Amino acid sequence: MFWVPLLLLAWAIAGVAGLRLCRAAVREAAAGRDDAGGGRELTLYEAAFLSGGPGRVADLTLVAMARQRRLLLAHTGWATVVDPRGRDDMERTVIGAIGPDGQSPIAPVRKAAATAEAVRALADRLVRAGLAVPEGDGRSVTEALRGLRLAVPAVAGLAAAALLLPAPSQMPRLLVALWFALPLAFTLGCLAIARFELSPASRWASPAGQRLLASVRRAADGDTDEDRAYLTCVAVRGVHAVDEPQVRAAFAHREPRLEW
C-alpha cells in the first residue's frame, strides 16, 4: 500500500491547484461587475496603463512629446529635451527624470517615470473605478492556470512512481492506475473548463477595463485624426507598433520589462 501516500499527494496537488483557479476566477468576476467604468471613456494614459502597465505609460509620454517636437528620441537610445515645460504631470515627470542636463538614455528615464507618483496616482484611480486590478493580483488567473498546468505532469509523475514501486502490493497495477486517473482527470477537466469559461487574463486591466480597451481599439481604427490614432496605437499596442524606424531604434535600447 505504499502507493496510497502518493495518491493522497496527487489529490492534494490537484485540489490546491483547482482551488487557486476557482478563487482567482471569483476575484476576476467580482472585479468585472457590469457597473465598473460605465459611461466613461479612457484617456490615452489610462488606455496605456491598462494595456501595458506603468512602462507603457512612460513609453506613450516619450513618444507623444517626440511627436510634438518637444523631445528628441535618437536612434542611439538617448532622449533630449527641446521644450522643458511639461503640459501635465506625466510630461513633467519625464522631463524631471531626464535631468537638468536635458539629455539622458531612455532606459533610466523610462524606469524613473514608470515608478513615479503620477503613474501610481493613475493606477489608484483606475483601481477605484474597477478598471484595473489591484497591485499583486494582476496575474492571479494566469498564475493559477500555470499552477494547474504544472499539476498535470506532477500527478502523472506520482502515478508513474506508484506503478514502478518495487514494493509488493495486493492491488492490481491497473486498479492503481485507475485511482491515479481520477486526480489527473480532475486537473484536465479544470483546464478544459477554464479554456472555455474564463476570459483571457490581463495583468493590468480588469474585465471591465478590457471591455473599455476593446472600444478604444475600435475607435482608433476609424479615427480620422492621424496624431490621435498614432498615439492610441502606441498606447494599446506598444512602441513596436510604431512605423517610424528611428523611434523603434530608440526604444530598442530600453529595458525589456518594468516591475512595480
C-alpha positions as CSV (number, residue, x, y, z in Angstrom):
1,M,0.0,0.0,0.0
2,F,3.0,2.3,-0.5
3,W,1.1,3.9,-3.4
4,V,-1.6,5.3,-1.1
5,P,0.5,8.3,0.2
6,L,1.4,9.1,-3.4
7,L,-2.2,9.1,-4.3
8,L,-3.1,11.4,-1.4
9,L,-0.2,13.7,-2.5
10,A,-1.6,13.7,-6.1
11,W,-5.0,14.7,-4.8
12,A,-3.5,17.4,-2.7
13,I,-1.7,18.9,-5.7
14,A,-4.7,18.7,-7.9
15,G,-7.0,20.1,-5.2
16,V,-4.8,23.0,-4.3
17,A,-4.3,23.9,-8.0
18,G,-8.1,23.7,-8.7
19,L,-8.9,25.8,-5.6
20,R,-6.5,28.5,-6.6
21,L,-8.0,28.7,-10.0
22,C,-11.6,29.0,-8.6
23,R,-10.5,31.7,-6.2
24,A,-8.8,33.7,-9.0
25,A,-11.9,33.3,-11.2
26,V,-14.1,34.6,-8.4
27,R,-11.9,37.6,-7.9
28,E,-11.9,38.3,-11.6
29,A,-15.7,38.1,-11.7
30,A,-16.0,40.5,-8.8
31,A,-13.7,43.0,-10.5
32,G,-15.7,42.7,-13.7
33,R,-19.0,43.9,-12.3
34,D,-21.2,45.5,-15.0
35,D,-21.3,49.0,-13.5
36,A,-17.5,49.4,-13.4
37,G,-16.4,52.2,-15.6
38,G,-19.9,52.6,-17.0
39,G,-20.4,55.6,-19.3
40,R,-16.8,56.8,-19.2
41,E,-14.1,57.0,-21.8
42,L,-10.5,56.2,-21.3
43,T,-7.7,58.8,-21.6
44,L,-4.7,57.8,-23.6
45,Y,-2.7,57.4,-20.3
46,E,-5.4,55.2,-18.9
47,A,-5.5,53.1,-22.0
48,A,-1.7,52.8,-21.9
49,F,-1.7,51.6,-18.3
50,L,-4.5,49.1,-18.8
51,S,-2.7,47.7,-21.9
52,G,0.9,47.6,-20.7
53,G,1.2,48.9,-17.2
54,P,3.5,51.8,-16.0
55,G,6.1,51.1,-18.6
56,R,3.6,51.7,-21.4
57,V,2.6,55.0,-19.8
58,A,6.2,56.1,-19.9
59,D,6.6,55.0,-23.5
60,L,3.4,56.9,-24.5
61,T,4.6,60.1,-22.8
62,L,8.0,59.9,-24.5
63,V,6.5,59.2,-28.0
64,A,3.8,61.9,-27.6
65,M,6.4,64.5,-26.7
66,A,8.6,63.4,-29.6
67,R,5.6,63.6,-31.9
68,Q,5.1,67.2,-30.9
69,R,8.8,68.0,-31.4
70,R,9.2,68.8,-27.7
71,L,11.5,65.9,-27.2
72,L,14.1,64.3,-29.5
73,L,14.5,60.5,-29.4
74,A,17.8,59.4,-31.0
75,H,18.2,56.0,-32.7
76,T,21.1,55.5,-30.2
77,G,18.6,55.3,-27.3
78,W,19.0,58.8,-25.9
79,A,16.3,61.4,-25.2
80,T,16.9,65.2,-25.4
81,V,14.6,67.8,-24.1
82,V,13.6,70.6,-26.5
83,D,10.8,72.2,-24.6
84,P,11.3,72.0,-20.8
85,R,7.7,73.0,-20.0
86,G,5.6,69.9,-19.3
87,R,1.9,70.1,-20.1
88,D,0.8,67.6,-17.5
89,D,2.1,65.6,-14.6
90,M,3.5,62.8,-16.7
91,E,5.4,65.1,-19.0
92,R,6.8,67.0,-16.1
93,T,7.9,63.6,-14.6
94,V,9.6,62.6,-17.8
95,I,11.4,65.9,-18.0
96,G,12.5,65.7,-14.4
97,A,13.7,62.1,-15.0
98,I,15.9,63.3,-17.9
99,G,17.6,65.7,-15.5
100,P,19.0,69.2,-15.6
101,D,21.4,68.5,-18.5
102,G,18.4,67.9,-20.7
103,Q,19.7,64.7,-22.1
104,S,19.7,61.1,-20.9
105,P,19.5,57.5,-22.1
106,I,15.9,56.4,-22.5
107,A,16.1,53.3,-20.2
108,P,16.6,55.1,-16.9
109,V,14.2,57.8,-17.9
110,R,11.5,55.2,-18.6
111,K,12.2,53.4,-15.3
112,A,12.0,56.6,-13.3
113,A,8.9,57.8,-15.0
114,A,7.1,54.4,-14.6
115,T,7.7,54.3,-10.9
116,A,6.8,58.0,-10.3
117,E,3.9,59.2,-8.2
118,A,2.0,60.4,-11.2
119,V,1.7,56.8,-12.5
120,R,0.8,55.5,-9.1
121,A,-1.9,58.0,-8.8
122,L,-3.2,57.0,-12.2
123,A,-3.2,53.3,-11.1
124,D,-5.0,54.1,-7.9
125,R,-7.8,55.9,-9.8
126,L,-8.2,53.0,-12.2
127,V,-8.4,50.5,-9.4
128,R,-11.0,52.6,-7.6
129,A,-13.0,52.7,-10.8
130,G,-12.9,48.9,-11.1
131,L,-11.0,49.1,-14.4
132,A,-7.5,47.9,-13.1
133,V,-6.7,45.0,-10.9
134,P,-5.1,45.8,-7.5
135,E,-1.3,45.6,-7.2
136,G,-0.3,41.9,-6.7
137,D,-3.5,40.4,-8.2
138,G,-2.8,41.2,-11.8
139,R,-1.6,37.7,-12.7
140,S,-3.7,35.7,-10.3
141,V,-5.7,33.9,-13.0
142,T,-2.5,33.4,-15.2
143,E,-0.6,32.1,-12.3
144,A,-3.4,29.8,-11.2
145,L,-3.6,28.4,-14.7
146,R,0.1,27.9,-14.8
147,G,-0.1,26.0,-11.5
148,L,-2.8,23.8,-12.8
149,R,-0.8,23.0,-15.9
150,L,2.1,22.0,-13.7
151,A,-0.2,19.9,-11.6
152,V,-0.8,17.6,-14.6
153,P,2.7,16.3,-15.1
154,A,3.1,16.2,-11.3
155,V,0.1,13.9,-10.9
156,A,1.3,11.8,-13.8
157,G,4.8,11.5,-12.3
158,L,3.3,10.4,-9.0
159,A,1.3,7.8,-10.8
160,A,4.3,6.5,-12.7
161,A,6.3,6.3,-9.4
162,A,3.5,4.4,-7.8
163,L,3.3,1.9,-10.6
164,L,7.0,1.4,-10.7
165,L,7.4,0.9,-6.9
166,P,9.2,-2.4,-6.3
167,A,7.3,-3.0,-3.0
168,P,4.7,-5.7,-3.3
169,S,1.0,-4.6,-3.4
170,Q,-2.2,-6.6,-3.2
171,M,-3.8,-4.1,-5.5
172,P,-3.5,-4.8,-9.3
173,R,-1.5,-2.2,-11.1
174,L,-4.4,-1.5,-13.4
175,L,-6.6,-0.5,-10.5
176,V,-3.8,1.6,-9.1
177,A,-3.6,3.4,-12.4
178,L,-7.3,4.0,-12.4
179,W,-7.1,5.5,-8.9
180,F,-4.5,8.0,-10.1
181,A,-6.6,8.7,-13.2
182,L,-9.1,10.5,-11.0
183,P,-6.9,13.4,-9.9
184,L,-5.5,13.6,-13.4
185,A,-8.9,13.8,-14.9
186,F,-9.8,16.4,-12.3
187,T,-6.9,18.7,-13.3
188,L,-7.5,18.2,-17.1
189,G,-11.2,18.9,-16.5
190,C,-10.4,22.2,-14.7
191,L,-8.1,23.2,-17.6
192,A,-10.9,22.4,-20.1
193,I,-13.4,24.4,-18.2
194,A,-11.0,27.4,-17.8
195,R,-10.3,27.3,-21.5
196,F,-14.0,27.9,-22.4
197,E,-15.3,29.9,-19.4
198,L,-12.5,32.3,-18.4
199,S,-11.7,35.4,-20.3
200,P,-8.1,36.0,-21.4
201,A,-6.2,37.1,-18.3
202,S,-4.6,40.5,-18.2
203,R,-2.0,41.7,-15.7
204,W,-3.3,45.2,-15.6
205,A,-6.9,45.5,-16.8
206,S,-9.9,44.0,-15.1
207,P,-12.7,42.5,-17.3
208,A,-14.4,45.9,-17.2
209,G,-11.2,47.6,-18.2
210,Q,-10.7,45.1,-21.0
211,R,-14.1,45.9,-22.4
212,L,-13.3,49.6,-22.5
213,L,-9.9,48.9,-24.1
214,A,-11.7,47.0,-26.8
215,S,-13.9,50.1,-27.5
216,V,-10.7,52.2,-27.6
217,R,-9.2,49.9,-30.3
218,R,-12.3,50.0,-32.4
219,A,-12.5,53.8,-32.2
220,A,-8.8,54.1,-33.2
221,D,-9.4,52.0,-36.3
222,G,-11.9,54.6,-37.6
223,D,-10.2,57.7,-36.2
224,T,-9.6,60.4,-38.8
225,D,-7.2,62.3,-36.5
226,E,-3.8,61.0,-37.5
227,D,-2.0,62.1,-34.4
228,R,-4.6,60.7,-32.0
229,A,-4.8,57.4,-34.0
230,Y,-1.0,57.1,-33.9
231,L,-0.8,57.7,-30.1
232,T,-3.7,55.4,-29.4
233,C,-1.9,52.7,-31.3
234,V,1.2,53.2,-29.1
235,A,-1.0,53.2,-26.0
236,V,-2.8,49.9,-26.7
237,R,-0.2,48.0,-28.8
238,G,3.2,49.5,-27.6
239,V,6.1,51.1,-29.4
240,H,6.6,48.0,-31.5
241,A,3.5,49.2,-33.5
242,V,5.3,52.5,-34.4
243,D,6.2,52.5,-38.1
244,E,9.0,55.1,-37.7
245,P,12.4,53.4,-37.8
246,Q,14.1,56.0,-35.7
247,V,11.6,55.7,-32.9
248,R,11.7,51.9,-33.0
249,A,15.5,52.0,-32.9
250,A,15.4,54.4,-29.9
251,F,13.2,52.1,-27.9
252,A,15.2,49.1,-28.9
253,H,17.7,50.1,-26.2
254,R,15.2,50.2,-23.4
255,E,15.0,47.7,-20.6
256,P,12.7,44.8,-21.6
257,R,10.3,44.8,-18.6
258,L,9.4,47.0,-15.7
259,E,8.1,45.8,-12.4
260,W,6.5,47.8,-9.6
